[in-house]
Amino acid sequence: MTFLSRRSVLSTASVTALTGLLGACGSGTAARKASAASGAAGDLVIGLTYTPNVQFAPFYLALKNGRYAPGVSLRHHGEQEGQFDALLAGTEQIVVAGADEAVVAASNGGGLSVIGGFYQRYPGCIIVPEDSDITDLADLKGRSIGTPGKTGETWYSLLVALSTAGLGQDEVTIQEIGYTQQAALASGKVDAVSGYANNDAVQLAQNGTPVRTLAISEDAPLLGASLVTTTDVLAARRDALAEAVADSVAGMASFIDDPDAAVEATGEYVSDLADATQAAHAREVAVATGELIEGDGTRAVGSVRVGDFAPMIDFLSSYGILGDEVPRASDVCVPLEQ
């Protein structure tokens, strides 16, 4: 989810940025009271992090196709806005964000619940040049790996990859490179980068750097982009939230079935897609994103499962990532699929 990072231009944003998360987690009691008050009635706003992008087209499609009830709107975050700030302040009632990120926020007193799924496959991966002699995760030993920073989903992905390979952090050289994975890998500054399969990997190839991706695990203990609300809004507006989740899931199904329609719908938000080359690039991102939304086909599109949260909570806790209020799986995951 990451969900789009503020790091780049329209075509290079990612749905899973966590910049500003700690500030969001610390928004405090006043923000939660505002959330409760605004959540009791009125319009329902779905927050889409940062820059408009084809990765958000399921929600654009649902709105364009009249799926949402009157009063439901979409809102992209401001440049300096934390991922969960508007949700906790009551400006939004749902935000599209990583379930893992929501768990971290909840553990710091955020009062959040995941109510619907989005990505059925985790987007994080390790990316290497196509001609690299790194062919599996064990080959990362002694190599340099770039990551934006030691927080957020790219960092969690790297931790899973090292765990899968049986490597400690001291057996690789980890470089914090900001949101420059593409430039760092293309220039040879690092041997590999932690990034997103539907974003960084696709755009590296589009920009002339052939790459391969290494899965971080056969069964990563993490959950990516999901639909998140506050516990206050959930208590006050459960039926409206359930309807919005179901309508969003319909948009996800449309997105998977018709990536061309996804690009067309995104064109209303991203003027660059009037250019045929940019539209073709966006379509590639849409197809790759559709694969994440659909997963392996064994789970319903848009579904989320309480049972998947305990392993994720345990993993994040084992690395000291969670705060003092470690949430229970059944509290932080409340599925509202209809």
Residue frames as qw, qx, qy, qz and C-alpha x, y, z in Angstrom:
[[0.000, 0.813, 0.582, 0.000, 0.00, 0.00, 0.00],
 [0.029, -0.456, -0.067, 0.887, 2.36, 1.58, 0.26],
 [0.917, -0.053, 0.357, 0.169, -0.50, 4.39, 0.18],
 [0.665, 0.625, 0.010, 0.409, 1.40, 6.23, -2.50],
 [0.618, -0.389, -0.108, 0.674, 4.73, 7.56, -1.33],
 [0.101, 0.965, 0.069, -0.231, 5.41, 11.27, -1.54],
 [0.608, -0.450, 0.409, 0.510, 8.83, 10.34, -2.82],
 [0.355, -0.056, 0.659, 0.661, 8.37, 10.75, -6.54],
 [0.325, 0.171, -0.294, -0.883, 6.46, 11.87, -9.57],
 [0.770, 0.059, 0.108, -0.627, 3.15, 10.38, -10.61],
 [0.843, 0.270, -0.420, -0.199, 4.49, 7.35, -12.40],
 [0.515, 0.295, -0.721, 0.357, 6.87, 6.28, -9.66],
 [0.450, -0.442, 0.388, -0.671, 4.73, 6.52, -6.55],
 [0.382, 0.007, -0.922, 0.058, 4.20, 3.44, -4.38],
 [0.561, -0.540, -0.357, -0.516, 1.21, 2.45, -2.38],
 [0.805, -0.407, -0.408, 0.141, 2.96, 1.73, 0.81],
 [0.306, 0.505, -0.352, 0.726, 4.83, 4.68, 2.29],
 [0.580, -0.578, -0.535, 0.209, 5.02, 5.07, 6.05],
 [0.310, 0.234, -0.186, 0.903, 6.56, 8.54, 6.29],
 [0.304, -0.367, 0.089, -0.874, 4.93, 10.39, 9.13],
 [0.658, -0.308, -0.666, -0.170, 3.52, 7.27, 10.78],
 [0.455, -0.223, -0.613, 0.606, 4.93, 7.98, 14.20],
 [0.102, -0.024, 0.111, -0.988, 3.42, 11.45, 14.09],
 [0.574, -0.228, -0.460, -0.638, 0.09, 9.90, 13.16],
 [0.624, -0.252, -0.722, 0.159, 0.38, 7.40, 15.97],
 [0.326, -0.239, -0.489, 0.773, 0.88, 10.22, 18.41],
 [0.101, -0.461, -0.345, -0.812, -2.08, 12.30, 17.24],
 [0.019, 0.049, -0.644, 0.763, -3.65, 11.70, 20.64],
 [0.109, 0.443, 0.817, -0.352, -6.97, 11.74, 22.41],
 [0.257, 0.566, 0.100, -0.777, -8.21, 14.96, 20.83],
 [0.273, 0.299, -0.674, -0.617, -7.81, 13.50, 17.35],
 [0.104, -0.163, -0.980, -0.053, -9.66, 10.34, 18.34],
 [0.164, 0.525, 0.598, -0.583, -12.51, 12.36, 19.84],
 [0.306, 0.507, -0.226, -0.773, -12.75, 14.34, 16.62],
 [0.193, 0.126, -0.893, -0.386, -12.81, 11.07, 14.71],
 [0.035, 0.346, 0.905, -0.243, -15.67, 9.76, 16.82],
 [0.233, 0.574, 0.316, -0.719, -17.68, 12.93, 16.41],
 [0.339, 0.476, -0.421, -0.694, -17.27, 13.13, 12.63],
 [0.120, 0.099, -0.959, -0.237, -17.83, 9.41, 12.23],
 [0.303, 0.275, 0.756, -0.510, -21.31, 9.43, 13.73],
 [0.502, 0.690, 0.493, -0.172, -23.07, 10.78, 10.65],
 [0.186, 0.845, -0.203, -0.459, -22.59, 12.55, 7.34],
 [0.674, 0.624, -0.364, -0.151, -20.29, 11.90, 4.42],
 [0.884, -0.298, 0.312, 0.181, -17.78, 9.09, 4.23],
 [0.305, 0.856, -0.399, -0.124, -14.32, 9.87, 2.90],
 [0.967, -0.021, 0.115, 0.226, -11.90, 7.20, 1.66],
 [0.149, -0.885, 0.360, 0.256, -8.30, 8.34, 1.97],
 [0.894, 0.360, 0.047, 0.261, -5.81, 7.49, -0.74],
 [0.561, -0.655, 0.094, 0.498, -2.30, 8.33, 0.29],
 [0.283, -0.536, 0.355, 0.711, -0.45, 11.05, -1.55],
 [0.137, 0.394, -0.476, -0.774, -0.13, 11.10, -5.34],
 [0.806, 0.337, 0.172, -0.455, -2.91, 9.97, -7.70],
 [0.022, -0.436, 0.860, 0.262, -1.83, 6.79, -9.47],
 [0.663, 0.065, -0.563, -0.489, -3.26, 3.88, -11.43],
 [0.301, 0.020, -0.903, 0.307, -2.68, 1.68, -8.37],
 [0.217, 0.222, 0.566, -0.763, -5.72, 3.43, -6.85],
 [0.328, 0.029, -0.535, -0.778, -7.88, 2.78, -9.90],
 [0.238, -0.346, -0.908, 0.008, -10.13, 0.24, -8.10],
 [0.073, -0.572, -0.523, 0.628, -11.47, 3.17, -6.08],
 [0.138, 0.332, -0.274, -0.892, -11.59, 5.50, -9.06],
 [0.248, -0.099, -0.829, -0.492, -13.57, 2.84, -10.94],
 [0.161, -0.471, -0.828, 0.259, -15.99, 2.26, -8.08],
 [0.040, 0.554, 0.246, -0.794, -16.70, 5.99, -7.93],
 [0.170, 0.271, -0.497, -0.807, -16.93, 6.41, -11.70],
 [0.276, -0.151, -0.881, -0.353, -19.26, 3.43, -12.05],
 [0.503, -0.423, -0.065, -0.751, -21.63, 4.72, -9.39],
 [0.641, -0.137, -0.745, 0.125, -20.91, 1.92, -6.95],
 [0.244, -0.076, -0.578, 0.775, -20.53, 4.10, -3.89],
 [0.101, -0.752, -0.638, 0.134, -23.48, 5.50, -1.97],
 [0.117, 0.849, 0.106, 0.504, -24.18, 9.25, -2.21],
 [0.427, -0.874, 0.167, -0.161, -21.84, 11.16, 0.04],
 [0.855, -0.267, 0.267, 0.354, -18.88, 8.79, -0.40],
 [0.383, 0.902, -0.198, 0.002, -15.82, 10.56, -1.79],
 [0.880, 0.047, -0.089, 0.465, -12.12, 9.96, -2.37],
 [0.130, -0.980, 0.148, -0.020, -9.35, 12.11, -0.94],
 [0.786, 0.301, -0.271, 0.466, -5.63, 12.10, -1.68],
 [0.597, -0.659, -0.200, 0.410, -3.42, 13.10, 1.23],
 [0.116, 0.981, -0.154, 0.022, -1.39, 16.25, 1.43],
 [0.624, 0.559, -0.458, 0.296, 2.36, 16.25, 0.95],
 [0.079, 0.455, -0.650, 0.604, 3.19, 16.72, 4.63],
 [0.741, -0.297, 0.096, -0.595, 0.34, 14.61, 6.01],
 [0.238, -0.303, 0.911, -0.149, 1.00, 11.46, 7.97],
 [0.239, -0.048, -0.884, -0.399, -0.58, 8.29, 6.68],
 [0.297, -0.495, -0.814, 0.055, -3.15, 7.97, 9.47],
 [0.087, -0.114, -0.277, 0.950, -3.43, 11.64, 10.50],
 [0.394, -0.090, -0.264, -0.876, -6.65, 12.41, 8.63],
 [0.596, -0.262, -0.737, -0.180, -8.23, 9.15, 9.77],
 [0.436, -0.312, -0.635, 0.557, -7.49, 9.86, 13.43],
 [0.003, 0.145, 0.141, -0.979, -8.61, 13.48, 13.05],
 [0.396, 0.514, 0.667, -0.366, -11.93, 12.46, 11.49],
 [0.269, 0.566, -0.318, -0.712, -11.27, 13.98, 8.05],
 [0.507, 0.206, -0.749, -0.374, -11.39, 10.46, 6.62],
 [0.797, -0.247, 0.299, -0.462, -13.36, 7.42, 7.72],
 [0.959, 0.065, 0.230, 0.155, -11.40, 4.82, 5.73],
 [0.075, 0.823, -0.489, -0.279, -7.81, 4.90, 4.55],
 [0.942, 0.298, -0.142, 0.049, -6.04, 2.58, 2.14],
 [0.074, -0.781, 0.590, -0.190, -2.85, 1.53, 3.93],
 [0.496, 0.242, -0.829, 0.086, -0.77, -1.51, 4.79],
 [0.782, -0.506, -0.290, -0.219, -2.33, -3.78, 7.39],
 [0.756, -0.106, -0.334, 0.553, 1.14, -4.16, 8.87],
 [0.177, 0.332, -0.119, 0.919, 1.44, -0.39, 9.11],
 [0.529, -0.548, -0.197, -0.617, -1.98, -0.24, 10.78],
 [0.842, -0.363, -0.371, 0.149, -0.85, -2.80, 13.35],
 [0.533, 0.075, -0.264, 0.800, 2.22, -0.68, 14.13],
 [0.140, -0.438, -0.025, -0.888, 0.04, 2.42, 14.50],
 [0.714, -0.505, -0.325, -0.359, -2.43, 0.54, 16.71],
 [0.793, -0.219, -0.396, 0.408, 0.40, -0.60, 18.95],
 [0.315, 0.079, -0.196, 0.925, 1.27, 3.05, 19.50],
 [0.084, 0.453, 0.569, -0.681, -2.27, 3.93, 20.58],
 [0.094, 0.061, -0.464, -0.879, -3.74, 4.67, 17.17],
 [0.491, 0.295, 0.588, -0.571, -7.08, 2.90, 17.78],
 [0.421, 0.409, -0.500, -0.636, -7.25, 1.36, 14.28],
 [0.708, 0.082, 0.684, -0.155, -9.02, -1.65, 12.77],
 [0.070, 0.224, -0.745, -0.624, -8.55, -3.30, 9.37],
 [0.600, 0.282, 0.472, -0.581, -12.05, -3.84, 7.95],
 [0.824, 0.524, 0.133, -0.172, -11.35, -4.99, 4.40],
 [0.712, -0.213, 0.450, 0.495, -8.64, -6.43, 2.22],
 [0.404, 0.820, -0.181, -0.364, -6.97, -5.05, -0.89],
 [0.382, 0.569, -0.722, -0.098, -3.70, -6.84, -1.71],
 [0.959, -0.194, 0.050, -0.199, -3.95, -10.61, -1.34],
 [0.877, 0.098, -0.099, 0.460, -0.22, -10.96, -2.01],
 [0.406, -0.783, 0.002, 0.471, 2.42, -8.90, -0.25],
 [0.530, 0.847, -0.001, 0.044, 4.01, -6.38, -2.65],
 [0.250, -0.839, 0.469, 0.110, 7.50, -6.29, -1.12],
 [0.955, 0.228, 0.037, 0.186, 10.36, -8.02, -2.91],
 [0.464, -0.603, 0.374, 0.531, 14.10, -7.88, -3.43],
 [0.648, 0.755, 0.076, -0.066, 15.11, -6.48, -6.81],
 [0.559, -0.457, 0.470, 0.509, 18.41, -7.21, -8.55],
 [0.314, 0.588, -0.446, -0.598, 19.76, -6.43, -12.04],
 [0.923, 0.248, -0.029, -0.293, 18.82, -9.07, -14.58],
 [0.723, 0.473, -0.467, 0.188, 22.48, -10.02, -15.11],
 [0.343, -0.668, 0.526, -0.399, 23.26, -10.22, -11.36],
 [0.478, 0.167, -0.860, 0.065, 24.74, -13.42, -9.98],
 [0.298, -0.029, 0.661, -0.688, 22.31, -13.11, -7.06],
 [0.410, -0.087, -0.740, -0.526, 19.82, -15.83, -7.90],
 [0.576, -0.547, -0.600, -0.089, 18.31, -16.53, -4.49],
 [0.362, -0.893, 0.001, -0.268, 18.10, -14.81, -1.13],
 [0.844, -0.425, 0.086, 0.317, 21.08, -16.72, 0.30],
 [0.657, 0.355, 0.130, 0.652, 23.27, -15.00, -2.32],
 [0.079, -0.926, -0.077, -0.361, 22.66, -11.69, -0.56],
 [0.758, -0.568, -0.012, 0.321, 25.31, -12.61, 2.01],
 [0.563, -0.294, 0.209, 0.743, 28.11, -10.05, 1.86],
 [0.259, 0.480, 0.479, 0.688, 26.21, -7.86, -0.58],
 [0.026, 0.153, 0.224, -0.962, 24.88, -4.30, -0.32],
 [0.012, -0.574, -0.796, -0.189, 21.13, -3.83, -0.16],
 [0.019, -0.155, 0.029, -0.987, 19.41, -0.48, -0.49],
 [0.175, -0.622, -0.762, 0.039, 16.25, 0.42, 1.42],
 [0.012, -0.789, -0.178, -0.588, 14.54, 3.79, 1.84],
 [0.185, -0.580, 0.482, -0.630, 14.99, 3.60, 5.60],
 [0.224, 0.001, -0.942, 0.251, 14.58, 1.32, 8.57],
 [0.361, 0.289, 0.549, -0.696, 10.83, 1.74, 8.77],
 [0.611, 0.424, -0.081, -0.663, 7.81, 0.89, 6.68],
 [0.936, 0.180, 0.224, -0.202, 7.05, -1.95, 4.32],
 [0.648, 0.631, -0.410, 0.114, 10.31, -1.91, 2.38],
 [0.085, -0.570, 0.715, -0.396, 12.14, -2.39, 5.68],
 [0.766, -0.115, 0.497, -0.391, 9.76, -5.11, 6.82],
 [0.885, 0.434, -0.098, -0.137, 10.27, -6.83, 3.46],
 [0.396, 0.643, -0.611, 0.237, 14.04, -6.80, 3.89],
 [0.398, -0.414, 0.691, -0.439, 13.72, -8.28, 7.39],
 [0.896, 0.120, 0.298, -0.306, 11.55, -11.10, 6.06],
 [0.750, 0.585, -0.310, 0.000, 13.97, -11.74, 3.19],
 [0.126, 0.608, -0.712, 0.329, 16.95, -11.99, 5.53],
 [0.626, -0.229, 0.601, -0.441, 15.00, -14.25, 7.88],
 [0.915, 0.320, 0.064, -0.237, 14.03, -16.50, 4.98],
 [0.640, 0.611, -0.436, 0.164, 17.67, -16.69, 3.89],
 [0.851, -0.408, -0.204, 0.259, 18.87, -17.37, 7.43],
 [0.508, 0.376, -0.127, 0.764, 21.01, -14.23, 7.34],
 [0.342, -0.691, -0.377, 0.513, 21.58, -11.67, 10.05],
 [0.209, 0.972, 0.107, -0.013, 21.68, -7.95, 9.40],
 [0.330, -0.789, 0.440, 0.275, 25.41, -8.02, 10.11],
 [0.653, -0.025, 0.670, 0.352, 25.96, -10.43, 7.20],
 [0.423, 0.656, 0.440, 0.444, 24.87, -7.87, 4.60],
 [0.228, -0.147, -0.077, 0.959, 25.54, -4.18, 4.08],
 [0.082, 0.760, 0.645, 0.003, 22.29, -2.28, 4.49],
 [0.230, 0.007, 0.091, 0.969, 22.30, 1.20, 2.96],
 [0.153, 0.727, 0.548, -0.385, 19.55, 3.69, 3.69],
 [0.333, 0.070, 0.474, 0.812, 19.13, 5.35, 0.32],
 [0.319, 0.361, 0.159, -0.862, 15.86, 7.23, 0.66],
 [0.714, 0.467, 0.459, -0.246, 13.34, 6.76, -2.10],
 [0.288, 0.736, -0.476, -0.384, 16.01, 6.31, -4.77],
 [0.782, -0.107, 0.614, 0.018, 15.87, 2.54, -5.25],
 [0.767, 0.598, 0.226, 0.057, 15.70, 2.84, -9.02],
 [0.285, 0.893, -0.323, 0.130, 18.66, 5.19, -9.38],
 [0.449, -0.635, 0.621, -0.094, 20.72, 3.30, -6.79],
 [0.821, 0.036, 0.567, 0.051, 20.26, -0.04, -8.53],
 [0.682, 0.714, 0.133, 0.091, 20.64, 1.29, -12.06],
 [0.165, 0.900, -0.374, 0.153, 23.88, 3.07, -11.16],
 [0.792, 0.132, -0.535, 0.263, 25.36, 0.10, -9.32],
 [0.173, -0.635, 0.411, -0.631, 25.47, 1.93, -5.99],
 [0.610, -0.252, 0.641, -0.392, 23.98, -1.19, -4.38],
 [0.011, -0.139, 0.952, 0.272, 23.75, -4.84, -5.40],
 [0.180, -0.469, -0.843, -0.193, 20.04, -5.13, -4.62],
 [0.211, -0.211, 0.178, -0.938, 17.15, -3.03, -3.35],
 [0.084, 0.389, 0.865, -0.306, 14.06, -3.67, -1.30],
 [0.231, 0.121, -0.200, -0.945, 11.07, -2.43, -3.26],
 [0.624, 0.287, 0.473, -0.552, 7.64, -3.20, -4.65],
 [0.463, 0.099, 0.811, 0.342, 6.84, -5.74, -7.35],
 [0.321, 0.724, 0.597, 0.131, 4.09, -3.62, -8.88],
 [0.027, 0.991, 0.034, -0.130, 6.00, -0.37, -8.82],
 [0.246, -0.778, 0.496, 0.296, 9.78, -0.26, -8.53],
 [0.570, -0.097, 0.757, 0.305, 10.44, -3.46, -10.45],
 [0.517, 0.668, 0.524, 0.112, 8.06, -2.51, -13.27],
 [0.164, 0.982, 0.007, -0.097, 9.40, 1.02, -13.60],
 [0.422, -0.598, 0.566, 0.379, 13.04, -0.01, -13.52],
 [0.561, 0.191, 0.722, 0.358, 12.37, -2.13, -16.60],
 [0.332, 0.858, 0.390, 0.044, 10.38, 0.69, -18.20],
 [0.062, -0.964, 0.192, 0.174, 13.31, 3.04, -17.62],
 [0.623, 0.656, -0.426, 0.015, 15.79, 0.73, -19.32],
 [0.098, -0.516, 0.802, -0.284, 17.21, -1.33, -16.44],
 [0.770, -0.073, -0.565, -0.286, 16.25, -5.00, -16.84],
 [0.270, -0.446, 0.663, -0.538, 15.71, -6.58, -13.43],
 [0.561, -0.187, -0.799, -0.104, 14.66, -9.74, -11.65],
 [0.492, -0.556, 0.223, -0.632, 12.68, -9.99, -8.45],
 [0.368, 0.063, -0.893, 0.253, 13.26, -12.38, -5.56],
 [0.595, -0.592, -0.379, -0.390, 10.27, -13.29, -3.41],
 [0.135, -0.613, 0.542, -0.559, 10.92, -12.48, 0.24],
 [0.352, -0.119, 0.861, -0.347, 9.19, -15.68, 1.37],
 [0.160, -0.212, -0.879, -0.395, 6.85, -18.35, 0.10],
 [0.364, -0.701, -0.595, -0.148, 4.42, -17.24, 2.79],
 [0.210, 0.364, -0.274, 0.865, 5.36, -13.79, 4.08],
 [0.295, -0.510, -0.723, 0.360, 3.99, -13.10, 7.59],
 [0.030, -0.315, -0.079, 0.945, 2.89, -9.63, 6.50],
 [0.304, 0.678, 0.667, 0.062, -0.25, -8.12, 5.01],
 [0.285, 0.059, 0.220, 0.931, -0.06, -5.21, 2.63],
 [0.209, -0.091, -0.111, -0.967, -2.55, -2.63, 1.41],
 [0.145, -0.443, -0.879, 0.105, -5.93, -2.93, 3.13],
 [0.213, -0.663, -0.275, -0.663, -8.92, -0.84, 4.16],
 [0.415, -0.151, -0.616, 0.652, -8.45, 0.68, 7.61],
 [0.269, -0.752, -0.253, -0.546, -10.75, 2.67, 9.89],
 [0.044, -0.397, 0.605, -0.688, -10.75, 3.78, 13.53],
 [0.176, -0.254, -0.922, 0.235, -12.40, 1.82, 16.30],
 [0.171, 0.390, 0.392, -0.815, -14.62, 4.86, 17.02],
 [0.448, 0.301, -0.346, -0.768, -15.93, 5.12, 13.47],
 [0.327, 0.006, -0.927, -0.182, -16.39, 1.36, 13.32],
 [0.025, -0.322, -0.814, 0.483, -18.60, 1.48, 16.40],
 [0.243, 0.481, 0.243, -0.806, -20.63, 4.43, 15.10],
 [0.545, 0.550, -0.199, -0.600, -20.99, 3.64, 11.37],
 [0.487, -0.198, 0.841, 0.127, -20.51, -0.07, 10.88],
 [0.632, 0.515, 0.576, -0.053, -23.20, -0.48, 8.21],
 [0.365, 0.908, -0.084, -0.188, -21.96, 2.46, 6.13],
 [0.177, -0.666, 0.697, 0.199, -18.41, 1.17, 6.34],
 [0.599, 0.039, 0.798, 0.055, -19.51, -2.33, 5.32],
 [0.595, 0.724, 0.336, -0.101, -21.27, -0.91, 2.27],
 [0.184, 0.901, -0.347, -0.182, -18.21, 1.13, 1.29],
 [0.401, -0.424, 0.798, 0.152, -15.99, -1.95, 1.66],
 [0.653, 0.323, 0.685, 0.017, -18.30, -4.01, -0.55],
 [0.473, 0.865, 0.113, -0.123, -18.40, -1.25, -3.18],
 [0.058, -0.803, 0.560, 0.196, -14.61, -0.95, -3.09],
 [0.556, -0.151, 0.809, 0.117, -14.30, -4.70, -3.61],
 [0.644, 0.627, 0.436, -0.046, -16.51, -4.36, -6.69],
 [0.248, 0.926, -0.246, -0.145, -14.04, -1.77, -7.96],
 [0.360, -0.541, 0.744, 0.157, -11.18, -4.18, -7.32],
 [0.673, 0.224, 0.702, 0.062, -12.92, -6.84, -9.41],
 [0.511, 0.840, 0.165, -0.075, -13.44, -4.35, -12.24],
 [0.063, -0.856, 0.482, 0.178, -9.79, -3.34, -12.04],
 [0.522, -0.267, 0.793, 0.166, -8.61, -6.94, -12.41],
 [0.637, 0.457, 0.620, 0.021, -10.96, -7.63, -15.29],
 [0.466, 0.791, 0.265, 0.296, -10.22, -4.51, -17.32],
 [0.551, -0.413, -0.009, 0.725, -6.84, -2.77, -16.85],
 [0.239, 0.341, 0.372, 0.830, -7.62, -0.53, -19.83],
 [0.302, -0.784, -0.411, -0.355, -10.67, 0.83, -18.02],
 [0.637, -0.612, -0.199, 0.424, -8.45, 1.30, -14.97],
 [0.457, -0.059, 0.179, 0.869, -6.04, 3.47, -16.97],
 [0.011, -0.566, -0.450, -0.691, -8.94, 5.43, -18.45],
 [0.473, -0.792, -0.380, -0.061, -10.43, 6.09, -15.02],
 [0.626, -0.463, -0.063, 0.624, -7.03, 7.16, -13.70],
 [0.380, 0.335, 0.304, 0.807, -6.70, 9.61, -16.58],
 [0.207, -0.838, -0.350, -0.364, -9.28, 11.81, -14.85],
 [0.594, -0.788, -0.004, 0.163, -6.78, 12.26, -12.01],
 [0.567, -0.430, 0.422, 0.562, -3.44, 12.03, -13.86],
 [0.478, 0.790, -0.011, -0.384, -3.29, 14.24, -16.96],
 [0.091, -0.589, 0.731, 0.332, 0.01, 12.64, -18.09],
 [0.524, 0.093, 0.846, 0.021, -1.93, 9.55, -19.14],
 [0.565, 0.729, 0.112, -0.368, -3.17, 11.42, -22.21],
 [0.188, 0.672, -0.673, -0.246, 0.26, 10.49, -23.59],
 [0.915, 0.120, -0.288, -0.257, 0.15, 7.02, -25.17],
 [0.555, 0.334, -0.672, 0.359, 3.53, 5.96, -23.77],
 [0.175, -0.285, 0.593, -0.732, 2.60, 7.01, -20.24],
 [0.794, -0.056, 0.069, -0.602, -0.73, 5.24, -20.59],
 [0.843, 0.213, -0.493, -0.036, 1.02, 2.05, -21.71],
 [0.293, 0.321, -0.704, 0.561, 3.38, 2.26, -18.71],
 [0.461, -0.211, 0.407, -0.760, 0.44, 2.80, -16.38],
 [0.881, 0.038, -0.223, -0.415, -1.25, -0.26, -17.84],
 [0.648, 0.248, -0.675, 0.250, 1.79, -2.39, -16.97],
 [0.040, -0.234, 0.634, -0.736, 1.60, -1.14, -13.39],
 [0.690, -0.082, 0.101, -0.712, -2.14, -1.87, -13.37],
 [0.856, 0.116, -0.474, -0.170, -1.60, -5.45, -14.52],
 [0.451, 0.225, -0.712, 0.488, 1.10, -6.01, -11.89],
 [0.278, -0.186, 0.468, -0.818, -1.13, -4.48, -9.21],
 [0.797, -0.032, -0.178, -0.577, -4.02, -6.66, -10.33],
 [0.716, 0.134, -0.676, 0.111, -1.88, -9.71, -9.64],
 [0.122, 0.160, -0.671, 0.713, -1.40, -8.53, -6.06],
 [0.531, -0.078, 0.183, -0.823, -5.13, -7.88, -5.61],
 [0.853, 0.063, -0.338, -0.392, -6.08, -11.28, -7.01],
 [0.502, -0.517, 0.675, -0.156, -3.31, -13.21, -5.26],
 [0.067, -0.207, 0.948, 0.232, -3.18, -16.93, -6.02],
 [0.504, -0.115, -0.518, -0.681, -6.93, -17.12, -6.47],
 [0.431, -0.221, -0.859, 0.164, -7.58, -19.17, -3.34],
 [0.125, -0.480, -0.548, 0.674, -8.97, -16.21, -1.40],
 [0.229, 0.812, 0.526, 0.109, -11.77, -13.90, -2.36],
 [0.318, 0.441, 0.050, 0.837, -10.83, -10.51, -3.77],
 [0.237, -0.618, 0.036, -0.749, -11.11, -7.91, -1.03],
 [0.813, -0.475, -0.327, -0.081, -11.16, -10.42, 1.80],
 [0.085, 0.615, -0.592, 0.514, -9.20, -10.14, 5.03],
 [0.817, -0.253, -0.515, -0.048, -8.76, -12.83, 7.70],
 [0.502, -0.798, 0.227, -0.244, -8.25, -12.46, 11.42],
 [0.949, -0.215, 0.160, 0.165, -6.11, -15.60, 11.42],
 [0.699, 0.497, -0.031, 0.513, -3.46, -13.89, 9.30],
 [0.074, -0.894, 0.127, -0.424, -2.85, -11.19, 11.88],
 [0.777, -0.608, 0.159, 0.030, -1.36, -13.19, 14.76],
 [0.845, 0.047, 0.154, 0.509, 1.74, -14.28, 12.75],
 [0.334, 0.708, 0.061, 0.619, 2.21, -10.70, 11.55],
 [0.420, -0.853, 0.083, -0.298, 1.91, -9.30, 15.07],
 [0.877, -0.392, 0.162, 0.224, 4.40, -11.89, 16.31],
 [0.728, 0.335, 0.125, 0.584, 6.86, -11.07, 13.51],
 [0.106, 0.804, -0.001, 0.585, 6.71, -7.31, 14.02],
 [0.620, -0.759, 0.098, -0.175, 6.96, -7.74, 17.78],
 [0.922, -0.169, 0.083, 0.338, 10.00, -10.01, 17.48],
 [0.572, 0.379, 0.057, 0.726, 11.90, -7.19, 15.77],
 [0.285, -0.450, -0.360, 0.766, 10.89, -4.58, 18.32],
 [0.071, 0.282, 0.430, 0.855, 8.79, -2.71, 15.77],
 [0.346, -0.671, -0.577, -0.313, 5.59, -2.54, 17.81],
 [0.121, -0.584, 0.275, -0.754, 4.83, -0.04, 20.56],
 [0.134, -0.198, 0.777, -0.583, 3.69, -0.65, 24.10],
 [0.648, 0.168, 0.401, -0.625, 0.06, -1.56, 23.26],
 [0.016, 0.157, -0.906, -0.393, 0.47, -4.77, 21.25],
 [0.640, 0.064, 0.005, -0.766, -3.01, -5.35, 19.77],
 [0.587, 0.059, 0.799, -0.112, -4.93, -8.59, 19.67],
 [0.119, 0.041, 0.764, 0.633, -5.60, -9.95, 16.19],
 [0.003, -0.602, -0.791, -0.110, -9.36, -9.87, 16.75],
 [0.096, -0.797, -0.276, 0.529, -9.24, -6.21, 17.75],
 [0.081, -0.575, 0.370, 0.725, -7.10, -4.92, 14.91],
 [0.131, 0.036, -0.785, -0.604, -8.87, -7.01, 12.25],
 [0.424, 0.361, 0.623, -0.550, -12.67, -6.76, 12.00],
 [0.139, 0.075, 0.750, 0.643, -13.72, -7.99, 8.53],
 [0.392, 0.446, 0.346, -0.727, -16.76, -6.24, 7.06],
 [0.086, 0.097, -0.771, -0.623, -17.03, -8.07, 3.74],
 [0.630, 0.218, 0.333, -0.667, -20.62, -8.46, 2.56]]
